[in-house]
Amino acid sequence: MPARVGQRFPTWQLFAIAVAVWSTTWHAILYQLEHTPPEIGVAMRFALAGALALGIAAWRGERLRLTLGESGRVALQGAFMYSLAYLAVYHAERKVPTGLVAVGYSVSPLINGVAAWWLWRQALDARFLAGGLLCIGGVALIFAPEFGSVRPTQATQLGVVFTIAAVLLSAIGSLLASRNALHRLPFWPTIGWGMLSSAVLSVAIGAALAWASGQPFQVGLPSLGMAPAWWLSLAYLAGAGSVLAFACYLTLQQRVGPGAASTVGVMTPVVALAISAAFEGFEPVAWTWLGAALAVVGNVLILRPRAL
């Protein structure tokens, strides 16, 4: 990543790594939800990931100490990009198939692109906008069976709300990360401290929700012998799904901008849908595949003018 991994890998490889990893993390999250509340799962994931990122920063000799102003910017990035966005993702996955949650992120390029144009006047062209609209149309088709069912469940509707929240919160996090890059904050320490601060926030949110509901706040970590899949998925989510994937994504974002970088969703939804169908009993229909195809085409239109 800038003077880190990014100088070693071309842009297309950063893109491929992020897609390959994040296509599988949607399913890995399910193992976390079996034993712990989302707030604890997110906190454990990013506490471990943050420690790993800071270890990389120390090994590389990057400065670990941030100024007060830098700390505030990093904490804000961590709150939106890692804590709030992923809490929404984890809660969404308790309500709807993971593939559908993943496809929701196909809207991200248009959101991030328009926001970057509005904030920093980054270029927007007709191809980009057309691609973004195709993404939205594809997502609408994919969710059409859920909305159009004869008896839509409250859980499904809540899952859709959490999915939309996750996409919007993630977009804000991406824009904050772009701003931090413009301020030349150190790359790995920004990731590490941002993830650690997000872990603290996630625990605080979990405790506040427990207090508001009158329930005791329980961490409830399973033992390794009772739930090896939980610990293995945690290691994968922290190492590959957080440190590696976010390092690739944030470097990609610095190279091509927030909107184009969000086209990591070109292949992620399709692969995630296949995983959801294979392991979760999700049965896609014709509208599902048509919507996924439109989302993919839309993302390709956004990315095509930019050389990978």
C-alpha positions in Angstrom: 0.0 0.0 0.0 1.5 3.5 -0.8 5.1 2.7 0.0 3.9 -0.5 1.5 2.2 -3.2 -0.6 0.8 -0.9 -3.3 4.1 -0.3 -4.9 4.6 -4.0 -5.3 1.2 -4.9 -6.8 -0.6 -3.5 -9.9 -4.0 -2.1 -9.4 -5.8 -5.1 -10.9 -4.1 -7.4 -8.4 -5.3 -5.2 -5.5 -8.8 -5.4 -6.9 -8.7 -9.2 -7.4 -7.4 -9.8 -3.8 -10.1 -7.6 -2.3 -12.8 -9.3 -4.3 -11.6 -12.8 -3.6 -11.4 -12.2 0.2 -14.6 -10.2 0.7 -16.6 -12.7 -1.4 -16.0 -15.3 1.3 -16.2 -13.2 4.4 -20.0 -12.9 4.0 -20.3 -16.6 4.8 -17.6 -16.6 7.5 -19.5 -14.0 9.4 -22.3 -16.5 10.0 -20.0 -18.6 12.2 -19.5 -15.6 14.4 -23.2 -15.0 14.8 -23.8 -18.5 16.0 -22.2 -17.9 19.4 -21.8 -14.2 20.1 -23.9 -11.0 19.6 -22.8 -8.8 16.6 -21.3 -6.2 18.8 -18.9 -8.7 20.3 -18.1 -10.3 17.0 -17.2 -7.0 15.4 -15.2 -5.8 18.4 -13.1 -9.1 18.5 -12.5 -9.0 14.8 -11.2 -5.4 14.7 -9.4 -5.6 18.0 -7.3 -8.5 16.6 -7.0 -6.8 13.1 -6.0 -3.5 14.6 -3.2 -5.2 16.7 -2.0 -7.0 13.5 -2.0 -3.7 11.5 0.0 -1.9 14.3 2.4 -4.8 14.4 3.0 -4.3 10.6 3.4 -0.6 11.1 6.0 -1.2 13.9 7.8 -3.7 11.7 8.0 -1.2 8.9 9.2 1.5 11.2 6.2 3.8 10.6 5.4 6.3 13.4 2.7 4.9 15.7 2.0 8.1 17.6 -0.6 10.3 16.2 -1.4 13.9 17.0 -4.6 14.8 18.7 -6.2 16.0 15.4 -5.0 12.9 13.6 -6.4 10.7 16.3 -9.8 12.3 15.9 -9.8 11.8 12.1 -8.7 8.2 12.5 -11.3 7.4 15.2 -14.0 8.9 13.0 -12.9 6.7 10.0 -12.9 3.7 12.3 -16.4 4.5 13.7 -18.0 4.5 10.3 -15.9 2.2 8.2 -15.3 -0.6 10.7 -17.7 -0.3 13.7 -21.1 1.1 12.5 -21.0 -0.3 9.0 -20.1 -3.8 10.1 -22.5 -3.8 13.0 -25.2 -3.1 10.4 -23.8 -5.9 8.2 -23.8 -8.5 11.1 -27.3 -7.6 12.1 -28.4 -7.8 8.4 -27.0 -11.3 8.1 -29.2 -12.4 10.9 -32.3 -11.5 8.9 -31.5 -12.1 5.2 -29.2 -14.4 3.1 -25.6 -13.1 3.0 -25.6 -13.0 -0.8 -28.3 -10.4 -0.7 -26.4 -8.3 1.8 -23.3 -8.5 -0.5 -25.3 -7.4 -3.5 -26.5 -4.3 -1.7 -23.0 -3.0 -1.8 -23.3 -2.7 -5.6 -24.9 0.6 -5.0 -21.7 1.9 -3.4 -19.9 3.1 -6.5 -22.7 5.6 -7.3 -23.0 6.8 -3.8 -19.2 7.2 -3.3 -18.8 8.7 -6.8 -21.5 11.3 -6.4 -20.3 12.2 -2.9 -16.7 12.6 -4.1 -17.9 14.8 -6.9 -19.9 16.9 -4.5 -17.2 17.2 -1.9 -14.0 17.4 -4.0 -15.3 17.8 -7.6 -13.8 14.5 -8.7 -14.8 13.8 -12.3 -18.2 12.2 -13.0 -19.2 11.2 -16.6 -22.3 9.7 -18.2 -20.8 6.2 -18.3 -20.2 6.3 -14.5 -23.8 7.5 -13.8 -25.3 5.0 -16.2 -23.3 2.2 -14.5 -24.5 3.4 -11.1 -28.1 3.4 -12.2 -27.7 -0.1 -13.5 -26.3 -1.2 -10.1 -29.3 0.2 -8.4 -31.7 -1.4 -10.9 -30.0 -4.7 -10.4 -30.2 -4.5 -6.6 -33.9 -3.6 -6.9 -34.5 -6.7 -9.0 -32.6 -8.9 -6.6 -34.7 -7.7 -3.7 -37.9 -7.7 -5.6 -39.0 -11.3 -4.5 -38.4 -10.2 -0.9 -40.5 -7.1 -1.2 -43.1 -8.7 -3.4 -43.7 -11.8 -1.4 -47.3 -12.4 -0.3 -46.4 -12.3 3.3 -43.2 -10.3 3.8 -41.7 -10.9 7.2 -40.7 -8.3 9.6 -37.3 -9.9 9.8 -36.7 -9.6 6.1 -37.7 -5.9 6.1 -35.4 -5.3 9.0 -32.6 -7.1 7.2 -33.1 -4.8 4.2 -33.0 -1.7 6.5 -29.7 -2.9 8.0 -28.3 -3.6 4.6 -29.1 -0.1 3.4 -27.6 1.4 6.6 -24.5 -0.7 6.1 -24.0 0.6 2.6 -24.5 4.2 3.6 -22.3 4.0 6.7 -19.6 2.3 4.7 -19.7 5.0 2.0 -19.2 7.6 4.7 -16.2 5.6 6.0 -14.7 5.5 2.5 -15.0 9.2 2.1 -13.4 9.8 5.5 -10.5 7.5 4.5 -10.0 9.5 1.3 -9.8 12.6 3.4 -7.3 11.1 5.7 -5.2 10.0 2.8 -5.3 13.6 1.5 -4.0 14.7 4.9 -1.1 12.2 4.5 -1.9 10.2 7.7 0.5 7.2 8.0 -1.1 4.3 6.2 -0.8 1.3 8.6 -1.1 3.2 11.9 -4.3 4.8 10.5 -5.7 1.3 9.8 -4.5 -0.1 13.1 -5.7 2.7 15.4 -8.9 3.1 13.5 -9.7 -0.6 13.9 -8.9 -0.6 17.6 -11.0 2.4 18.2 -13.9 0.8 16.3 -13.6 -2.2 18.6 -14.0 0.0 21.7 -17.0 1.7 20.1 -18.6 -1.6 19.2 -18.3 -2.9 22.8 -19.8 0.4 24.1 -22.7 0.1 21.7 -23.3 -3.4 22.8 -23.3 -2.4 26.5 -25.6 0.5 25.8 -28.1 -1.7 23.9 -28.1 -4.2 26.7 -28.6 -1.5 29.3 -31.5 0.0 27.3 -33.2 -3.4 27.0 -32.7 -4.3 30.7 -30.6 -7.3 29.8 -27.2 -8.2 31.2 -24.3 -7.5 28.8 -22.5 -10.8 28.2 -19.4 -11.3 26.1 -20.0 -15.0 25.8 -16.9 -16.1 24.0 -17.0 -19.8 23.2 -14.1 -22.1 24.1 -11.9 -23.3 21.3 -13.0 -26.9 21.9 -16.7 -26.1 21.7 -16.6 -23.9 18.7 -13.4 -24.2 16.6 -15.3 -22.8 13.5 -15.9 -19.6 15.5 -12.2 -19.0 16.2 -11.1 -20.0 12.8 -13.6 -17.7 11.2 -12.4 -14.9 13.6 -8.8 -15.4 12.5 -9.8 -15.3 8.8 -12.0 -12.3 9.3 -9.4 -10.4 11.2 -6.3 -11.3 9.1 -7.6 -11.7 5.6 -11.0 -10.0 5.7 -9.8 -6.9 7.6 -6.1 -6.3 7.4 -5.4 -7.7 3.9 -8.6 -6.7 2.2 -8.8 -3.2 3.6 -5.2 -2.6 2.9 -5.8 -3.5 -0.8 -9.1 -1.6 -0.9 -7.7 1.6 0.7 -4.7 1.6 -1.7 -7.0 1.1 -4.6 -9.2 4.0 -3.4 -6.1 6.3 -3.3 -5.3 5.3 -6.8 -8.6 5.5 -8.6 -10.9 7.4 -6.2 -13.7 6.3 -3.9 -16.3 5.7 -6.6 -14.2 3.5 -8.8 -12.7 1.7 -5.9 -16.1 0.6 -4.8 -16.4 -1.5 -8.0 -14.8 -4.2 -5.9 -18.5 -5.1 -5.9 -18.2 -6.2 -9.6 -17.5 -9.8 -8.7 -18.1 -9.9 -5.0 -22.0 -10.1 -5.2 -21.9 -12.9 -7.8 -19.5 -15.0 -5.8 -21.3 -14.3 -2.6 -24.6 -15.3 -4.1 -23.1 -18.6 -5.2 -21.7 -19.2 -1.7 -25.1 -18.4 -0.2 -26.8 -20.8 -2.5 -24.3 -23.6 -1.8 -24.1 -23.3 2.0 -27.2 -21.4 3.2 -30.0 -22.9 1.3 -30.7 -19.7 -0.6 -32.6 -20.5 -3.8 -32.1 -17.8 -6.5 -34.7 -17.2 -9.1 -34.5 -15.6 -12.6 -35.0 -12.1 -11.2 -32.0 -12.7 -8.8 -29.6 -13.6 -11.6 -30.9 -10.9 -13.9 -30.4 -8.3 -11.1 -27.0 -9.6 -10.4 -26.1 -9.4 -14.1 -27.3 -5.8 -14.2 -25.3 -4.9 -11.1 -22.1 -6.5 -12.7 -22.6 -4.7 -16.0 -23.1 -1.4 -14.1 -19.9 -1.9 -12.2 -18.0 -2.7 -15.4 -19.3 0.5 -17.0 -18.0 2.4 -14.0 -14.6 0.8 -14.0 -13.9 0.3 -17.7 -12.6 3.8 -18.5 -10.0 3.4 -15.8 -7.1 1.2 -16.4 -6.5 -1.6 -14.0 
